[in-house]
Amino acid sequence: MLVVAEVENTDRDRPVDLRSDTVTTPTPGMRAAMARAEVGDDVYAEDPTCRALEERVADLLGTEAALFTVTGSLANLLGVRALVRPGAEVLCEARAHIARAELGAHAAVFGVTSRTWSHPRGLVDLAAVRELLVPDAGPYFVSTAAVSVENTHNFGGGSVQPLDSLRALRELTAASGVGVHLDGARLWHASAATGVAPGTYAACADLVSVALSKGLGAPVGSLLAGPAAAVADARVWRKRLGAGWRQAGVLAAAGMYALDHHLDRVPEDHANARALADRLADVAPGIVDPAGVQTNIVVLDLAAAGIRTGAAEVAERARAAGVLVSVLGPAALRLVTHLDVDEAGCRHAGEVLSTALK
Ligand SMILES: Cc1ncc(COP(=O)(O)O)c(C=O)c1O
């Protein structure tokens, strides 16, 4: 008899935590799947559950292979490295996770430089990319080796990259021998919002990272997917960076469980985010455009709503009332819905924030 059923997420006094979709804790069912997992030494390529997860995600994305990694940051690091030699550049949007939230890893570890374009929702700006793109800059300037796109775009408010512009980007870059990296930490969310299959998005890129720990409820795990040779090389670099792991099947089992049980419910998170945005736009017009909330992320612009209270103060008031949100800037807050916050929790958060904003 497994004891995991006792470890239920039933603490009714816990706060409504909307800081991120990474704060979820494994459900009893997921813990049971982890406890049952068949494992082996993954560095020896002998972990059947890791293999099964990698094959499943490669299949979902229509790629030859995939590599299970401990974090999305590592999947991105390995993915960009595969496309950009030291000293060359990757182009990305100014608030892309790889540019802002990976602590300069791409430069610090692999000598990758970057230039950025800006878009209020983090979307691909083809004209800007065309202007920045210099595939062969000669001996005095930096050459562009890849473009990285984030779908959905986290700091852009969970925005979905239009498929047409991803396809146009693919055409533009392919013509000049430049690679495309897709940071698809929330590619599932893009697919749920549009009905476009994950593989259709993945086909617009050379290498794709996807996460199991953002909104899908796994405690750990991302995958880097792409051609078999690139993934095999990434496996070597994963080990070189000290991130080879042994009986990782217990974690892969959580990922498998997340795909089996939590992928289909992502639209609930989108509906909750939209309802929250509707509520807040009612009490503070201009704070967010609810029609722009496509997935599970709501970014609030306090200044646009004429609210003079700072974001940190609003977050503190909300925290005191049991609702946690992220401060993105002096006048910006982020709320992220996920499987540990239900509709009632989101409604409660809407009420608490309505008061905190006054
Ligand atoms: C778009 C995006 N990419 C990558 C990551 C990195 O994932 P991890 O926290 O697993 O390193 C995140 C994390 O939130 C993210 O939002």
The ligand as an SDF file (V2000), in Angstrom:
LIG
                    3D

 16 16  0  0  0  0  0  0  0  0999 V2000
    9.4360   31.0480  -21.2300 C   0  0  0  0  0  0  0  0  0  0  0  0
   10.3400   30.3490  -20.2590 C   0  0  0  0  0  0  0  0  0  0  0  0
   11.4110   29.7000  -20.7160 N   0  0  0  0  0  0  0  0  0  0  0  0
   12.2450   29.0670  -19.8930 C   0  0  0  0  0  0  0  0  0  0  0  0
   12.0290   29.0370  -18.5450 C   0  0  0  0  0  0  0  0  0  0  0  0
   13.0300   28.3550  -17.6640 C   0  0  0  0  0  0  0  0  0  0  0  0
   12.5420   27.2680  -17.0120 O   0  0  0  0  0  0  0  0  0  0  0  0
   13.2280   26.7240  -15.6600 P   0  0  0  0  0  0  0  0  0  0  0  0
   12.6980   27.5770  -14.5760 O   0  0  0  0  0  0  0  0  0  0  0  0
   12.7580   25.3080  -15.5940 O   0  0  0  0  0  0  0  0  0  0  0  0
   14.6880   26.8310  -15.8380 O   0  0  0  0  0  0  0  0  0  0  0  0
   10.9160   29.7040  -18.0060 C   0  0  0  0  0  0  0  0  0  0  0  0
   10.6750   29.6930  -16.5530 C   0  0  0  0  0  0  0  0  0  0  0  0
    9.6900   30.1630  -16.0530 O   0  0  0  0  0  0  0  0  0  0  0  0
   10.0600   30.3770  -18.9000 C   0  0  0  0  0  0  0  0  0  0  0  0
    8.9950   31.0640  -18.4450 O   0  0  0  0  0  0  0  0  0  0  0  0
  1  2  1  0
  2  3  1  0
  2 15  2  0
  3  4  2  0
  4  5  1  0
  5  6  1  0
  5 12  2  0
  6  7  1  0
  7  8  1  0
  8  9  2  0
  8 10  1  0
  8 11  1  0
 12 13  1  0
 12 15  1  0
 13 14  2  0
 15 16  1  0
M  END
$$$$
